[in-house]
Amino acid sequence: MILSMQSVVLAILCCALLFLELPLVSYGQTKEKDQKKEEKIELHAQAAVLIDAENGRVLYGKDETKELPMASTTKIMTCIIALEQGNLEDVVEVSSYAASMPDVQLNIKKGEQYKLKDLLYSLMLESHNDSAVAIAEHIGGSVEGFAALMNQKAADLGVYHTHFVTPNGLDAEGHYTTAADLARIGAYAIQNDTFLEITNTPSHSFSDVKGKRKFQVNNKDAFLTMMEGAVGIKTGFTGKAGYCFVGAIKRKDKCLVSAVLASGWPPHKKYKWADTKKLMQYGVDNYERKNIFQYKDSFPAIPVEQGVEDKVSLEMEQGKLEMLLSKQDNVKVTYQWEEKLQAPVARGQKVGSADYWVNGEKQASFSIYTTHEVPKISLVWCLRNLWQKYLL
């Protein structure tokens, strides 16, 4: 059978029509905000939070996004920056400005030299303000330069309601954080083994580089002996900030970090411990680690415009999603994918996602992608098909 010229022209016109651009339409499910019914904890602190250290998710909060001064809990950031950007064997020379810092202080003197490692023990175990400034000037060139490093690190960690002015946390205009931000900074810091080694040391002895002065610093973090698995982290107090504390515990299936800000003023020095224990016990009693990943093995095939096949099948990425959940947490999964695709379509092309929500907040996404490729129709393909259909 021989094709007429009219049939060939018709085939070419059909192919040309297929090359016209068609709009893509996407659809998905709308997510409503779910409210978790939360037990109320009586706390002294003006602001407090308990988070899952693994992902930063807030498990309990009281004004956790309120911006407040944080006193010497500032030194968590000072320490972690020094560990990441300095060398523990660095020699730090004390400036007159560092030596002039008010109590609490190690009483280092201008011109003296110390190992960075030893000053970090002084910083974290006894919260010495002069050690903080000496460290800051060594790492950042100046207090202002070090504050810039602190603020950049805060931005890198995604804590956007925090601003640092000093490395020691003494009251200063524009020096603030939130309980949620501070807890997330603490959760980041305890991933560093050297940070944990320092903050969990009962006492540390050292001398200046020349061996003329000897010191012993002792850990003032009483929380370390208050609960099983306690690993820190840092106390703080100023007249403006009140008593503050960032705590952490590690158990078999969970790691919790808490922060309390303005947890009383003198003489109520123990309020911060009571608040922290309540928060931690709430986390221990109410949260368990669960795998909430659900594999969906069936999706409708998506139509393909201008493709050598008119549909392409889909599959979902395999995965695992574990997190701490309470009985009150609302977990939902939503699926969304494109309604149509334009050829060519690649194998493994992402066309949608399975989104996991807890109490209306997205926690993770897993890809939905195509199972095979679909080439675009071409004139050669049209003519080949005509040849096979009518001539062969």
NUKE-978708 format. One record per residue (C-alpha): residue number from 1; x, y, z. Coordinates in pm, 1 decimal, m for minus. Each point is the difference from the previous one (the first is absolute). Example, Ala and Ser with C-alpha at 12.3 -4.5 7.8 and 13.67 -1.06 7.14 Angstrom:
BEGIN
site k: 1; x: 1230.0; y: m450.0; z: 780.0;
site k: 2; x: 137.0; y: 344.0; z: m66.0;
//
This chain:
BEGIN
site k: 1; x: 0.0; y: 0.0; z: 0.0;
site k: 2; x: 143.0; y: 334.9; z: m104.8;
site k: 3; x: m67.8; y: 315.6; z: 209.7;
site k: 4; x: m151.3; y: 292.9; z: m187.6;
site k: 5; x: 156.2; y: 346.2; z: 27.1;
site k: 6; x: m318.7; y: 110.9; z: 178.6;
site k: 7; x: 55.3; y: m262.2; z: 277.7;
site k: 8; x: 361.4; y: 109.4; z: 53.8;
site k: 9; x: m102.0; y: 369.2; z: 29.6;
site k: 10; x: m275.5; y: m94.1; z: 244.5;
site k: 11; x: 247.6; y: m193.0; z: 217.3;
site k: 12; x: 240.2; y: 294.8; z: 6.4;
site k: 13; x: m281.1; y: 236.4; z: 98.4;
site k: 14; x: m100.4; y: m234.0; z: 285.0;
site k: 15; x: 358.0; y: m2.8; z: 129.5;
site k: 16; x: 17.5; y: 378.7; z: m16.4;
site k: 17; x: m313.5; y: 32.2; z: 209.8;
site k: 18; x: 156.2; y: m220.9; z: 265.0;
site k: 19; x: 291.4; y: 244.7; z: 34.5;
site k: 20; x: m229.8; y: 280.1; z: 123.4;
site k: 21; x: 71.3; y: 91.0; z: 365.9;
site k: 22; x: m276.0; y: m112.7; z: 238.6;
site k: 23; x: m35.0; y: 138.1; z: 355.1;
site k: 24; x: 102.1; y: m214.6; z: 297.1;
site k: 25; x: m239.7; y: m33.3; z: 288.1;
site k: 26; x: 104.8; y: m94.7; z: 353.4;
site k: 27; x: m223.1; y: m101.5; z: 283.5;
site k: 28; x: 33.5; y: m109.4; z: 357.0;
site k: 29; x: m177.8; y: m11.0; z: 332.2;
site k: 30; x: m44.3; y: 309.3; z: 213.0;
site k: 31; x: 141.1; y: m37.7; z: 350.1;
site k: 32; x: m201.4; y: 133.1; z: 288.6;
site k: 33; x: 168.9; y: 108.3; z: 322.1;
site k: 34; x: m39.2; y: m264.8; z: 267.9;
site k: 35; x: 16.7; y: 109.5; z: 361.7;
site k: 36; x: 156.1; y: m232.6; z: 252.5;
site k: 37; x: m165.9; y: m23.9; z: 338.5;
site k: 38; x: 293.8; y: 77.7; z: 226.7;
site k: 39; x: 31.4; y: m59.0; z: 371.9;
site k: 40; x: 80.6; y: 321.2; z: 185.2;
site k: 41; x: 315.2; y: 1.8; z: 211.0;
site k: 42; x: 27.6; y: 251.1; z: 284.4;
site k: 43; x: 330.7; y: 179.4; z: m49.8;
site k: 44; x: 174.2; y: 293.5; z: 165.3;
site k: 45; x: 175.1; y: 99.9; z: m324.2;
site k: 46; x: m137.4; y: 282.2; z: m213.0;
site k: 47; x: 90.6; y: m204.7; z: m308.3;
site k: 48; x: 80.3; y: m367.6; z: m31.9;
site k: 49; x: 19.3; y: m278.1; z: m254.5;
site k: 50; x: 65.4; y: m371.2; z: m38.6;
site k: 51; x: 119.1; y: m124.9; z: m338.8;
site k: 52; x: 93.7; y: m324.3; z: m169.9;
site k: 53; x: 375.1; y: 49.4; z: m45.1;
site k: 54; x: 1.1; y: m210.1; z: m316.0;
site k: 55; x: m220.4; y: 230.6; z: m206.1;
site k: 56; x: m62.8; y: 309.9; z: 213.4;
site k: 57; x: m374.6; y: m64.4; z: 20.9;
site k: 58; x: m167.0; y: 173.3; z: 292.5;
site k: 59; x: m155.2; y: m254.7; z: 236.1;
site k: 60; x: m111.5; y: 254.2; z: 258.5;
site k: 61; x: 16.1; y: 376.5; z: 2.7;
site k: 62; x: m82.2; y: 300.0; z: 213.4;
site k: 63; x: 54.3; y: 328.9; z: m184.1;
site k: 64; x: 284.5; y: m182.5; z: m173.1;
site k: 65; x: 27.2; y: 259.5; z: m277.5;
site k: 66; x: 16.0; y: 304.1; z: 231.9;
site k: 67; x: 328.3; y: 189.4; z: m34.0;
site k: 68; x: 180.4; y: 27.6; z: 334.0;
site k: 69; x: 355.2; y: 44.2; z: 133.9;
site k: 70; x: 178.7; y: m331.7; z: 65.3;
site k: 71; x: 293.2; y: 84.6; z: 230.7;
site k: 72; x: 284.9; y: m253.8; z: m0.7;
site k: 73; x: m187.3; y: m260.6; z: m201.9;
site k: 74; x: 156.8; y: 216.7; z: m274.5;
site k: 75; x: 321.5; y: m190.3; z: 69.4;
site k: 76; x: m139.8; y: m310.0; z: m171.8;
site k: 77; x: 43.4; y: 182.8; z: m330.6;
site k: 78; x: 336.6; y: 143.1; z: 107.5;
site k: 79; x: 129.6; y: m348.3; z: 75.2;
site k: 80; x: m124.0; y: m169.1; z: m315.1;
site k: 81; x: 144.5; y: 269.9; z: m226.0;
site k: 82; x: 335.3; y: m23.6; z: 178.5;
site k: 83; x: m0.6; y: m377.9; z: m45.1;
site k: 84; x: m87.6; y: 23.8; z: m369.3;
site k: 85; x: 227.0; y: 287.8; z: m96.0;
site k: 86; x: 286.6; y: m28.1; z: 247.2;
site k: 87; x: 250.6; y: m261.6; z: 110.0;
site k: 88; x: m3.6; y: m129.9; z: 356.2;
site k: 89; x: 377.9; y: 46.4; z: 18.6;
site k: 90; x: m18.1; y: 363.3; z: m115.4;
site k: 91; x: 175.1; y: 246.1; z: 231.5;
site k: 92; x: m229.1; y: 286.0; z: 101.5;
site k: 93; x: 150.8; y: 323.7; z: 125.3;
site k: 94; x: m209.4; y: 201.4; z: 243.6;
site k: 95; x: m80.0; y: 363.0; z: m86.0;
site k: 96; x: m63.4; y: 277.1; z: 249.6;
site k: 97; x: m364.6; y: 3.9; z: m109.4;
site k: 98; x: m44.0; y: m372.6; z: 66.3;
site k: 99; x: 166.6; y: 35.7; z: 340.0;
site k: 100; x: m240.5; y: 282.4; z: 91.4;
site k: 101; x: m318.3; y: m208.4; z: m19.6;
site k: 102; x: m218.0; y: m4.0; z: 313.3;
site k: 103; x: m80.5; y: m305.5; z: 209.7;
site k: 104; x: m31.4; y: m285.6; z: m51.0;
site k: 105; x: 366.0; y: m8.5; z: m107.7;
site k: 106; x: 309.2; y: m220.3; z: m1.8;
site k: 107; x: 206.7; y: 308.8; z: 82.8;
site k: 108; x: 238.4; y: m38.3; z: m292.0;
site k: 109; x: 238.3; y: 292.5; z: m56.1;
site k: 110; x: 107.5; y: 206.0; z: m297.5;
site k: 111; x: 285.5; y: m163.0; z: m190.7;
site k: 112; x: m48.9; y: m348.3; z: 144.4;
site k: 113; x: m29.8; y: m291.1; z: m241.2;
site k: 114; x: m226.6; y: m303.8; z: 27.4;
site k: 115; x: m89.5; y: m299.1; z: m211.4;
site k: 116; x: m336.7; y: 40.0; z: m169.1;
site k: 117; x: m105.3; y: m338.6; z: 137.8;
site k: 118; x: 49.0; y: 115.7; z: 359.2;
site k: 119; x: m192.5; y: 322.1; z: m52.0;
site k: 120; x: m290.9; y: m201.2; z: m143.3;
site k: 121; x: m17.9; y: m198.9; z: 324.2;
site k: 122; x: 3.0; y: 329.0; z: 191.2;
site k: 123; x: m273.3; y: 130.3; z: m231.6;
site k: 124; x: m238.7; y: m293.1; z: 30.9;
site k: 125; x: 62.2; y: m137.4; z: 349.8;
site k: 126; x: 7.6; y: 326.3; z: 197.1;
site k: 127; x: m130.7; y: 245.9; z: m261.5;
site k: 128; x: 291.3; y: 242.9; z: 22.7;
site k: 129; x: m65.3; y: 322.4; z: m187.7;
site k: 130; x: 366.1; y: 92.5; z: m47.7;
site k: 131; x: 72.8; y: m338.0; z: m160.6;
site k: 132; x: m290.6; y: 56.5; z: m239.9;
site k: 133; x: 141.3; y: 330.3; z: m124.6;
site k: 134; x: 353.3; y: m140.8; z: m30.8;
site k: 135; x: m136.3; y: m285.4; z: m211.2;
site k: 136; x: m208.6; y: 236.9; z: m211.9;
site k: 137; x: 292.6; y: 234.3; z: m71.6;
site k: 138; x: 221.0; y: m295.0; z: m92.6;
site k: 139; x: m250.2; y: m157.3; z: m240.7;
site k: 140; x: m172.3; y: 309.1; z: m139.4;
site k: 141; x: 274.0; y: 262.3; z: 29.9;
site k: 142; x: m231.1; y: 208.4; z: 221.7;
site k: 143; x: m321.7; y: m37.1; z: 194.4;
site k: 144; x: m184.2; y: 161.1; z: m290.5;
site k: 145; x: 162.1; y: m235.4; z: m249.7;
site k: 146; x: m89.9; y: m299.3; z: 213.3;
site k: 147; x: m360.2; y: 122.0; z: 38.9;
site k: 148; x: m22.2; y: 4.0; z: m380.0;
site k: 149; x: 108.7; y: m364.9; z: m2.5;
site k: 150; x: m261.8; y: m81.0; z: 264.0;
site k: 151; x: m276.5; y: 166.7; z: m197.7;
site k: 152; x: 106.3; y: m170.7; z: m321.5;
site k: 153; x: m6.6; y: m335.8; z: 176.4;
site k: 154; x: m347.4; y: 75.6; z: 134.9;
site k: 155; x: m116.4; y: 72.6; z: m354.2;
site k: 156; x: 161.4; y: m322.0; z: m123.6;
site k: 157; x: m190.7; y: m194.1; z: 266.2;
site k: 158; x: m327.0; y: 167.1; z: m98.9;
site k: 159; x: m52.8; y: 176.4; z: 334.4;
site k: 160; x: m118.0; y: 337.3; z: m122.9;
site k: 161; x: m126.0; y: 154.1; z: 325.3;
site k: 162; x: 343.7; y: 7.9; z: 159.3;
site k: 163; x: 258.9; y: 276.1; z: m5.5;
site k: 164; x: 336.1; y: 1.1; z: 175.9;
site k: 165; x: 196.9; y: 303.4; z: 115.6;
site k: 166; x: 228.9; y: m148.9; z: 265.3;
site k: 167; x: 174.4; y: m339.0; z: 30.1;
site k: 168; x: m75.1; y: m28.6; z: 372.9;
site k: 169; x: m366.6; y: 99.7; z: 18.5;
site k: 170; x: 36.9; y: 308.8; z: 217.5;
site k: 171; x: m303.1; y: 223.1; z: m46.0;
site k: 172; x: 28.7; y: 205.5; z: m318.6;
site k: 173; x: m245.2; y: 174.8; z: m228.6;
site k: 174; x: m91.2; y: m227.7; z: m290.8;
site k: 175; x: 123.0; y: m319.0; z: 168.7;
site k: 176; x: m293.5; y: m242.1; z: 4.9;
site k: 177; x: m138.1; y: m339.0; z: m97.8;
site k: 178; x: m313.2; y: m210.4; z: 43.2;
site k: 179; x: m41.2; y: m320.4; z: 196.5;
site k: 180; x: m58.2; y: m191.3; z: m325.1;
site k: 181; x: 307.7; y: 147.2; z: m171.5;
site k: 182; x: 218.5; y: m56.8; z: 303.2;
site k: 183; x: m105.8; y: m363.6; z: 32.5;
site k: 184; x: 80.5; y: m59.0; z: m367.2;
site k: 185; x: 344.1; y: 154.9; z: 45.6;
site k: 186; x: 50.1; y: m236.5; z: 294.3;
site k: 187; x: m118.5; y: m298.7; z: m203.7;
site k: 188; x: 256.6; y: 86.5; z: m265.7;
site k: 189; x: 280.1; y: 44.4; z: 252.9;
site k: 190; x: m44.0; y: m339.1; z: 167.2;
site k: 191; x: 65.3; y: m173.1; z: m331.8;
site k: 192; x: 364.1; y: 103.5; z: 50.2;
site k: 193; x: 183.2; y: m261.9; z: 208.7;
site k: 194; x: 258.0; y: 247.4; z: 130.1;
site k: 195; x: m275.0; y: 238.4; z: 109.2;
site k: 196; x: m163.4; y: m281.8; z: 197.5;
site k: 197; x: 332.7; y: m106.7; z: 147.9;
site k: 198; x: 60.2; y: 352.8; z: 129.4;
site k: 199; x: m349.5; y: 62.3; z: 136.3;
site k: 200; x: m16.1; y: m337.6; z: 176.0;
site k: 201; x: 340.8; y: 22.4; z: 171.0;
site k: 202; x: m33.9; y: 31.8; z: 381.2;
site k: 203; x: 319.1; y: 206.5; z: 38.2;
site k: 204; x: 303.7; y: 106.6; z: m199.8;
site k: 205; x: 345.0; y: 118.3; z: 111.7;
site k: 206; x: 236.7; y: 206.3; z: m211.9;
site k: 207; x: 257.2; y: 278.3; z: 5.6;
site k: 208; x: 102.5; y: 285.2; z: m224.4;
site k: 209; x: 246.0; y: m85.0; z: m280.1;
site k: 210; x: 301.5; y: 104.1; z: 209.5;
site k: 211; x: m119.0; y: m205.7; z: 296.4;
site k: 212; x: 0.5; y: 296.4; z: 239.4;
site k: 213; x: m367.1; y: m18.7; z: 102.5;
site k: 214; x: m206.1; y: m308.5; z: 73.1;
site k: 215; x: m377.5; y: m32.1; z: m11.2;
site k: 216; x: m276.6; y: m252.0; z: 64.5;
site k: 217; x: m349.6; y: 50.0; z: m137.9;
site k: 218; x: m297.9; y: m202.1; z: 120.3;
site k: 219; x: m321.7; y: m77.6; z: m183.0;
site k: 220; x: m293.0; y: 209.9; z: 127.6;
site k: 221; x: m266.4; y: m188.7; z: m195.7;
site k: 222; x: m197.5; y: m174.2; z: 275.0;
site k: 223; x: m244.3; y: m145.7; z: m253.2;
site k: 224; x: 262.5; y: m255.8; z: m104.4;
site k: 225; x: m80.4; y: m200.6; z: 315.8;
site k: 226; x: m374.3; y: 66.9; z: 10.7;
site k: 227; x: m130.8; y: m228.9; z: m273.6;
site k: 228; x: 108.1; y: m319.8; z: m168.7;
site k: 229; x: 175.3; y: 73.4; z: m327.7;
site k: 230; x: 58.7; y: 370.1; z: 71.7;
site k: 231; x: 276.5; y: 143.3; z: m220.5;
site k: 232; x: m13.0; y: 373.9; z: 71.2;
site k: 233; x: 0.8; y: 263.3; z: m121.4;
site k: 234; x: 43.8; y: 355.8; z: 140.9;
site k: 235; x: m124.3; y: 232.5; z: 272.3;
site k: 236; x: m32.7; y: 378.1; z: m12.2;
site k: 237; x: m98.4; y: 299.3; z: 209.9;
site k: 238; x: m3.8; y: 377.7; z: m30.6;
site k: 239; x: m217.8; y: 260.7; z: 163.6;
site k: 240; x: m187.3; y: 50.0; z: m325.1;
site k: 241; x: m25.4; y: m363.0; z: m112.3;
site k: 242; x: m72.7; y: m169.5; z: 330.9;
site k: 243; x: 96.3; y: m364.3; z: 46.1;
site k: 244; x: 33.7; y: m190.5; z: m327.6;
site k: 245; x: 95.1; y: m354.4; z: m86.8;
site k: 246; x: 34.2; y: m223.6; z: m304.0;
site k: 247; x: m21.0; y: m368.7; z: 87.6;
site k: 248; x: 34.2; y: m326.6; z: m189.4;
site k: 249; x: m59.0; y: m366.1; z: 70.4;
site k: 250; x: 80.6; y: m302.9; z: m209.8;
site k: 251; x: m197.2; y: m319.1; z: 41.8;
site k: 252; x: m6.5; y: m318.6; z: m206.5;
site k: 253; x: m262.9; y: 117.8; z: m247.2;
site k: 254; x: 1.9; y: 377.4; z: 42.1;
site k: 255; x: 208.1; y: 310.9; z: 47.5;
site k: 256; x: m178.7; y: 296.3; z: 153.0;
site k: 257; x: 115.4; y: 359.9; z: 34.0;
site k: 258; x: m172.9; y: 261.1; z: 213.1;
site k: 259; x: 48.6; y: 371.7; z: 53.0;
site k: 260; x: m142.4; y: 223.2; z: 271.3;
site k: 261; x: 37.8; y: 378.9; z: m5.1;
site k: 262; x: m73.2; y: 237.8; z: 289.2;
site k: 263; x: m64.9; y: m290.8; z: 235.4;
site k: 264; x: m15.1; y: 222.2; z: 307.1;
site k: 265; x: 240.9; y: 244.4; z: 162.1;
site k: 266; x: 188.6; y: m17.6; z: 333.2;
site k: 267; x: m55.5; y: m164.4; z: 235.6;
site k: 268; x: m173.6; y: m256.2; z: m225.6;
site k: 269; x: 313.8; y: m158.5; z: m142.2;
site k: 270; x: m156.7; y: m347.8; z: m9.2;
site k: 271; x: m299.2; y: 88.6; z: m214.9;
site k: 272; x: 193.7; y: m74.8; z: m318.4;
site k: 273; x: 73.6; y: m354.9; z: 116.4;
site k: 274; x: m363.6; y: m62.7; z: 93.7;
site k: 275; x: m122.0; y: 134.3; z: m335.0;
site k: 276; x: 253.0; y: m206.4; z: m192.7;
site k: 277; x: m88.7; y: m321.3; z: 182.7;
site k: 278; x: m370.7; y: 54.0; z: m68.8;
site k: 279; x: 62.8; y: 51.9; z: m369.5;
site k: 280; x: 227.2; y: m300.6; z: m28.9;
site k: 281; x: m234.4; y: m227.2; z: 195.5;
site k: 282; x: m284.6; y: 107.5; z: m227.4;
site k: 283; x: 207.8; y: m106.1; z: m301.1;
site k: 284; x: 100.5; y: m329.8; z: 157.5;
site k: 285; x: m354.8; y: m88.0; z: 106.4;
site k: 286; x: m187.2; y: 103.9; z: m313.1;
site k: 287; x: 223.5; y: m59.7; z: m303.1;
site k: 288; x: 113.9; y: m316.1; z: m173.4;
site k: 289; x: 200.8; y: m46.2; z: m317.6;
site k: 290; x: m215.5; y: m129.6; z: m284.6;
site k: 291; x: 49.6; y: m65.5; z: m369.8;
site k: 292; x: m283.6; y: 179.6; z: m180.1;
site k: 293; x: 112.9; y: m71.7; z: m356.7;
site k: 294; x: m273.3; y: m155.6; z: m216.2;
site k: 295; x: 82.2; y: m140.2; z: m341.7;
site k: 296; x: m272.1; y: 52.9; z: m260.8;
site k: 297; x: 39.3; y: m257.2; z: m276.2;
site k: 298; x: m280.4; y: 109.0; z: m231.8;
site k: 299; x: m36.0; y: 321.8; z: m195.9;
site k: 300; x: m206.5; y: 77.7; z: m309.7;
site k: 301; x: 203.9; y: 32.5; z: m319.0;
site k: 302; x: 52.2; y: 359.4; z: m119.9;
site k: 303; x: m99.9; y: 97.8; z: m355.4;
site k: 304; x: 296.5; y: 104.4; z: m215.7;
site k: 305; x: m48.4; y: 264.2; z: m267.2;
site k: 306; x: 202.5; y: m34.4; z: m322.2;
site k: 307; x: 147.0; y: m330.2; z: 116.8;
site k: 308; x: 48.2; y: m328.1; z: m182.3;
site k: 309; x: m207.4; y: m144.8; z: 287.1;
site k: 310; x: m311.7; y: 173.5; z: 121.6;
site k: 311; x: 62.4; y: m79.6; z: 370.8;
site k: 312; x: 282.0; y: m59.3; z: 245.1;
site k: 313; x: m22.0; y: m187.9; z: 329.6;
site k: 314; x: 123.8; y: 131.3; z: 336.3;
site k: 315; x: 165.1; y: m132.4; z: 312.2;
site k: 316; x: 95.2; y: 142.6; z: 338.1;
site k: 317; x: 343.0; y: 32.7; z: 155.8;
site k: 318; x: 71.5; y: m256.3; z: 272.1;
site k: 319; x: 102.1; y: 142.7; z: 335.6;
site k: 320; x: m16.0; y: 13.0; z: 376.2;
site k: 321; x: m129.2; y: 280.3; z: 218.3;
site k: 322; x: 41.7; y: m35.9; z: 374.4;
site k: 323; x: m89.7; y: 267.6; z: 252.4;
site k: 324; x: m118.6; y: 47.4; z: 354.7;
site k: 325; x: m378.0; y: m0.7; z: 20.0;
site k: 326; x: m258.5; y: 18.8; z: 274.7;
site k: 327; x: m349.2; y: m143.6; z: m1.1;
site k: 328; x: m136.3; y: 348.9; z: m62.0;
site k: 329; x: 205.3; y: 63.0; z: m314.5;
site k: 330; x: m193.6; y: 8.2; z: m327.3;
site k: 331; x: 188.8; y: m167.2; z: m286.0;
site k: 332; x: m118.1; y: 28.4; z: m360.6;
site k: 333; x: 146.2; y: m80.0; z: m340.6;
site k: 334; x: m101.4; y: 189.0; z: m314.4;
site k: 335; x: 87.7; y: m91.5; z: m357.1;
site k: 336; x: 28.1; y: 234.1; z: m294.9;
site k: 337; x: 121.6; y: m52.0; z: m354.0;
site k: 338; x: m31.5; y: 163.8; z: m338.5;
site k: 339; x: m316.1; y: m71.9; z: m196.3;
site k: 340; x: 171.3; y: 4.1; z: m340.1;
site k: 341; x: 354.4; y: m15.9; z: m131.3;
site k: 342; x: 160.8; y: 127.8; z: m317.7;
site k: 343; x: 224.7; y: m239.6; z: m185.8;
site k: 344; x: 282.3; y: m77.5; z: 13.0;
site k: 345; x: m31.8; y: m156.8; z: 345.1;
site k: 346; x: 310.8; y: m142.5; z: 167.5;
site k: 347; x: 6.1; y: m316.0; z: 207.6;
site k: 348; x: 8.8; y: 96.5; z: 369.1;
site k: 349; x: m126.8; y: 352.6; z: m71.7;
site k: 350; x: m147.4; y: 155.7; z: 315.6;
site k: 351; x: m363.7; y: 89.8; z: m58.5;
site k: 352; x: m138.1; y: 30.3; z: 352.5;
site k: 353; x: 48.4; y: m69.9; z: 367.8;
site k: 354; x: m138.3; y: m175.1; z: 303.6;
site k: 355; x: m1.9; y: 256.5; z: 280.1;
site k: 356; x: m2.9; y: m92.6; z: 368.4;
site k: 357; x: m170.7; y: 235.9; z: 242.7;
site k: 358; x: m8.2; y: 0.7; z: 379.8;
site k: 359; x: m252.3; y: 237.1; z: 156.4;
site k: 360; x: m26.6; y: 189.4; z: m326.4;
site k: 361; x: 375.2; y: 57.9; z: m44.0;
site k: 362; x: 190.1; y: m170.1; z: m280.0;
site k: 363; x: 275.6; y: m226.7; z: 130.6;
site k: 364; x: 127.7; y: m176.8; z: m312.1;
site k: 365; x: m65.4; y: m70.4; z: m367.8;
site k: 366; x: 66.1; y: m307.7; z: m213.3;
site k: 367; x: 14.1; y: 16.4; z: m378.9;
site k: 368; x: m250.0; y: m147.6; z: m242.7;
site k: 369; x: 165.4; y: m68.3; z: m334.9;
site k: 370; x: m51.5; y: m166.9; z: m338.6;
site k: 371; x: 81.8; y: m367.5; z: m51.5;
site k: 372; x: 124.3; y: 24.9; z: m360.3;
site k: 373; x: 82.1; y: 246.5; z: m275.0;
site k: 374; x: m241.7; y: 120.5; z: m265.9;
site k: 375; x: 170.8; y: 157.8; z: m304.9;
site k: 376; x: m162.0; y: 287.6; z: m184.9;
site k: 377; x: m178.5; y: m68.5; z: m328.4;
site k: 378; x: 208.0; y: 104.1; z: m299.6;
site k: 379; x: m59.2; y: 13.0; z: m374.7;
site k: 380; x: 231.5; y: m296.2; z: m42.5;
site k: 381; x: m203.0; y: m194.8; z: 256.5;
site k: 382; x: m325.1; y: 88.9; z: m185.0;
site k: 383; x: 134.1; y: m110.4; z: m336.6;
site k: 384; x: 144.6; y: m318.7; z: 147.3;
site k: 385; x: m336.7; y: m85.9; z: 152.5;
site k: 386; x: m176.7; y: 70.1; z: m328.0;
site k: 387; x: 251.8; y: m218.5; z: m181.4;
site k: 388; x: m44.2; y: m286.8; z: 243.9;
site k: 389; x: m377.9; y: 28.8; z: 2.8;
site k: 390; x: m72.6; y: 38.0; z: m369.8;
site k: 391; x: 297.4; y: m141.3; z: m185.7;
site k: 392; x: 114.8; y: m289.4; z: 220.1;
//
